């Protein structure tokens, strides 16, 4: 089996981490593979640093016919069996390339697989909506990272035989081998000893719910005035979040360290992890926090309840409810032993059901099923 992966993102988010996890697992399984990524992208550099076969390919949007033809030539020359697209733009380019490659080879095209990581409807609500055509034409399998995403796509009218669920997973060794316990984050960020630290790791965007976390913060600070809230990540909402913190009068209790490469170490430092998304395909940052055994407060949005059963592995609240968010955060800070027990149960759940090994095995099943039926 030979697989060509395509990713069009320049920056690094959870989806890109999942691509590298998958490629490492497939390498261990003896699968031949290659990654096409845009020049100067983070995933290209990290894949090459990891010794994974990765090649730069310019891809200017999803209707870049020149890029599609270049990818088709690579598919045909390398005689790839599967093309796996990991972003929306990669989806269109990969499907077109597979069609072109089939004609070039005068035979069957490669099997086409796209990963779907968001729980948004595919329909754009425009007068001319070609979304259903995009998600059915030339596509053999959509791998949904949660059952909730599968349900959304079914409601959008996609055929059930096109859809499969393979949960994203976590490489547990990442959290055992790279944690810097000697680093003094309290000193770096000016946090007093004993002050509770509530952390969030996510792209700063409206659907990630960080505004709700800031609205919950005053109620937490009324009880724990020395507490600090740490929002790790970058994104279009970041300036508005900083302005919101100033407007609420809590800017001195909010920390915005931006993009960090030491996330496991930061997670180890947090007392509570909070993930207040309003929409979420699955939420791999939650898996990271659970893998660290951290007490988690999250919203019951999208695929999050598939990872956390409320009261067993963490606490779940309704999306867009800052008061409920504050109450759950306060409970975690008031009940440290019970919170630690929830964190320990969450780590076991990740080990047994959300490891990267589960993700790789589930993905291989999809590849093999498509190849057994001839693409």
Order of alpha helices (4+ residues) and beta strands (2+ residues): beta-alpha-beta-alpha-beta-alpha-beta-alpha-beta-alpha-beta-alpha-beta-alpha-alpha-beta-alpha-beta-alpha-beta-alpha-beta-alpha-beta-alpha-beta-alpha-alpha-alpha
